[in-house]
Amino acid sequence: MNQAIFLSACLLSVAHAVAQPNITRFTRNGDITVTNTCANGVCTLKQAGIVTGPYLPVWQVFPSQTEITRQVAPSGFYRA
């Protein structure tokens, strides 16, 4: 029983250790940088005209590194 509780606690702590993708840079000409991307997954950037949404995909990429820089329209709201 104690081993099951310990294992559950370990799994929960690891689940929170995974970093979420973040938009770390957005310039006036539309250069956007997303960091903490998973190098073996899919990164989707979404855009909306107003902050409450709806958010629609702008692009999806299979990153080979943990940071992606692309150019997008310099208006609206974005999330990764």
C-alpha positions in Angstrom: 0.0 0.0 0.0 2.8 2.4 0.9 4.5 1.7 -2.4 1.4 2.5 -4.4 1.1 5.9 -2.6 4.8 6.6 -3.2 4.5 5.7 -6.9 1.4 7.9 -7.3 3.2 10.8 -5.7 6.2 10.4 -8.0 4.0 10.2 -11.1 2.1 13.4 -10.1 5.4 15.3 -9.5 6.8 14.3 -12.9 3.5 15.4 -14.6 3.9 18.9 -13.3 7.6 19.1 -14.2 6.9 19.2 -18.0 7.3 22.7 -19.2 4.4 24.3 -21.2 5.0 26.0 -24.6 5.4 29.7 -24.2 5.4 32.6 -26.6 8.6 34.4 -25.5 8.9 37.0 -28.3 6.6 38.8 -30.6 7.8 41.7 -32.7 6.0 44.5 -34.6 6.7 42.8 -38.0 5.2 39.5 -36.8 8.2 37.5 -35.8 7.0 35.1 -33.1 9.1 32.8 -31.0 7.7 29.8 -29.1 9.9 28.0 -26.5 9.6 24.8 -24.5 8.2 22.9 -27.5 8.4 19.1 -27.4 11.1 18.0 -29.9 9.2 14.8 -30.7 5.6 16.2 -30.8 3.5 18.8 -32.7 3.5 22.5 -31.9 0.3 24.4 -32.9 0.1 28.2 -32.9 -3.5 29.6 -32.7 -4.8 33.1 -33.4 -7.9 35.0 -32.5 -9.2 38.5 -33.3 -10.4 39.0 -29.7 -8.8 37.7 -26.5 -11.9 35.5 -25.6 -11.6 33.6 -28.9 -12.4 31.5 -30.8 -8.8 30.6 -31.5 -8.0 29.0 -34.9 -4.8 27.2 -35.9 -2.3 29.4 -37.8 0.3 26.7 -38.3 1.4 23.3 -37.0 5.0 22.2 -37.0 7.0 19.1 -35.9 9.8 20.8 -34.1 13.3 19.4 -34.1 14.4 21.7 -31.3 12.8 23.3 -28.2 12.5 26.8 -29.8 10.6 27.8 -33.0 10.6 31.2 -34.7 8.2 32.0 -37.5 6.5 35.0 -39.0 2.8 35.6 -38.6 0.4 38.5 -39.1 1.3 41.2 -36.6 -2.3 41.6 -35.3 -4.6 39.6 -33.1 -4.0 37.4 -30.1 -1.9 34.2 -30.2 -1.4 31.2 -28.0 0.7 28.0 -28.3 
